[in-house]
Amino acid sequence: MRDYEMTLVVVPETGNDGVEDIRKEISDALQKESGELKSLSVWKERQKLAYTLRSRGAQKKKYNEAMYLLAEFRLDTSKLGRLKYVLDLDERVLRYMNINKGETNG
């Protein structure tokens, strides 16, 4: 198992209820793959983006601002695809990036 840190860029209208929904989606996906969500917090609210991002899904919309979330979790590397699949399906998530923080002891 490895420790990961993930930065998520989500639509600015997400709000607290939306952040909780995203937390539940990530937590459920990790639990199904024997992983663990350590934390998920709002890093920045309504931050201006360096460039315009387009949303996915039926209603394509351009965003100049976004909310940044920071998640820390533990998961086996071979099972990371499930989490990526869940995030790709969520239209509130504009972008995300994983960073490998290293092996865990246990």
Secondary structure as UniProt FT lines:
FT   STRAND          2..10
FT   TURN            12..13
FT   HELIX           15..32
FT   TURN            33..34
FT   STRAND          36..54
FT   STRAND          62..75
FT   HELIX           77..79
FT   HELIX           80..89
FT   TURN            91..92
FT   STRAND          93..103
//
